[in-house]
Amino acid sequence: MYQDRVSLYQQLEKERNSKVITYVTGDRPGMETKIHSEVYDLFVNHLDEIGVTTKISLILYTKGGETLTAWSLVNLLRQFCDELEIIVPSKCLSSGTIMALGADKILMTKQATLGPIDPSLTTPLNPIVNINGQENISPVSVEDIKAYLSLAKDELGIKNPEDALNILLKLSDKVHPLVLGSVYRAQTQIQMLARRLLNFQISDAATVDKIVNFLCSDSGSHDYTISRREATNELGLNIEKPSAALYDLIKRIYYDIKSELELSKPFNVNTTLGASQQVQYSVTRGLVEATNTCSYQMKTQGLLQKIVIPGAPLQQFMINNTISYEGWKRHDEP
């Protein structure tokens, strides 16, 4: 709980000689969240309370989200400090990695991972797929588009301009041309953002190019995970390994958050309802918190009800999930 984490944050601030902010986007199955622009003002509120300071330590746990929000948050944090470090206790993927690139230093535990930053787009023009009877928008990956075109050119040996045009037209039958254009623009944009952010920790242009190329393309898959050793030795990022005592402190903070958000426990309506006819529930899905301010918590609250299906030959039930609240709430009690 936040009340318990405050003392741990205070210990971490003393150890790092900094001000600590924590940002968590939960990945609990069924209740996932992502980096989103709605947290920008929450960061502003914390930073206004903290004021301009020498150093900020951002504890970050996320599987990703909006690219431009990641860019905006890093630049916001840097307006309030001379030095920014990002502490990665576990997952810091996709747009989370973008944020880490903009830090002066990335402190990674032994189990911490970064990830590729090749973007995927989800727009109303994206292809629609049917999953378990429900229509869903299918994300379009930059690397998947490039791999399709590379397959035609490099593996199948298609070189005739007319054949290449037919390949592109076939692709545009499945993916709207405007989405293809957006994919190219997103790739160019994310490479530009990564290069600008890396200037805070890497001065060598060749190293910057190597890092950007790997994170945007050469890793081969968006699911690829980058360990602390690879981030240090292979990519050349400015990585710090915590001491045993610091590792223990970070782990205690992370486990407390993991327990409160139930990150390893899928949200299952049947399990939550159990044998009851109806159950009120409240799930914490994300955090933006600091030591001497408050904890902003992203919550989903609702009512699960077991309803008899009329006319069924045997008594059969359906579960109705009525959401009464979804959004950020402030918890002032440290």
Buried (B, 14 or more C-beta within 10 A) or exposed (E): EBEEBBEBBBBBBEBBEBBBBBBBBBBBEEBEBBBBEBBEEBBEBBBEEBEEEEBBBBBBBBBBBBBBBBBBBBEEBBEBBEBBBBBBBBBBBBBBBBBBBBBBBBBBBEBBBBBBBBBBBEEEBBEEEEEEEEEEBBBBBBBBBBBBBEEBEEEEEBEEEEEBEEBBEEBEEEBBEEBBEBBEEBBEBBBEBBBBBBEBBBEEEEBBEBBBEBBBBEBEEBEBBBBBEBBBEEBBBBBBEBEEEBBEBBBBBBEBBBEBBBBEBEBEBEEBBEEEEEBEBEBBBBBBBBBBBBBBBBBBBBEBBBEEEEEEEEEEBEBEEEEEEEEBBEBEEB
